[in-house]
């Protein structure tokens, strides 16, 4: 990186990992209320694979004529601030770059975002694990918000994909709202899921009071909910059709600095899981996408720009 440019991973024609390019982008100064961050860590998420594969372009959610940025979450240090910002240069922060339709992403050496969307990382938490909190932590927190308080006598919550990043966070957060959590995952994930304080199953029968569908089973997940229960899905714009009096919600995750600060504090105390599988350089973004697509990894793949 020169003093006037920085490197960022993008796709021009989204056709999977082979279409990911590392490009040089002019360095921008933060405007009022904004900060510029030197990115230390940017996790790879399933949504990033879908962006690079053109899924959201095909749905009409992305219309970027030149390039589409990759990456939703990050941690790093503030290296410049705009007017009216309380954060100091050098502050360790994490945050979310929300929305699909953008020509920049967090797979980058620099990032300019509203200061209100960021949260300070506690001293006890390293930047790499901190980077894994924003997207999946905020998604899980919003899922739990949509579930609401567990009804008296009907508090059995099934979390699909409970060993994944979103599901594990839901399993950790939902008991505070009165839910008795059971995690649905593969046999090898039993120790991890039970370590979250949840019960564990590898197959689920219908009849649950609520299902948090972190694995995006969609209709198959809805079928597990009892009549009049609650279903919360994770695919925006892909809500299963409600049936049998079931309340159907889908989560649409947005940046929320205040809520993220609480989640980072929980992660620092060990109350939220922050599993990291491996850290790769920015130039290995395509490789990281292939590794995630191949499946079988437990913990996050994180890019270090």
Secondary structure, DSSP 8 states (H G I E B T S, - for coil): --SSEEEEEEESS--SGGGEEEEEEE-----TTEEEEEEEEEE--HHHHHHHTTHHHHTTS---SS-EE--SEEEEEEEEE-TT----TT-EEEEE---S--S--SSBSEEEEEGGGEEE--TTS-HHHHHTTHHHHHHHHHHHHHH-S-BTTB-EEEEETTTSHHHHHHHHHGGGGT-EEEEE--GGGHHHHHHTT-EEESS--S-EEEEEETT--THHHHTTEEEEEEEEES-TT------TT-EEEE------HHHHHHHHHHHHHTSS---EEEEEEGGGHHHHHHHHHH----SEEEEE-
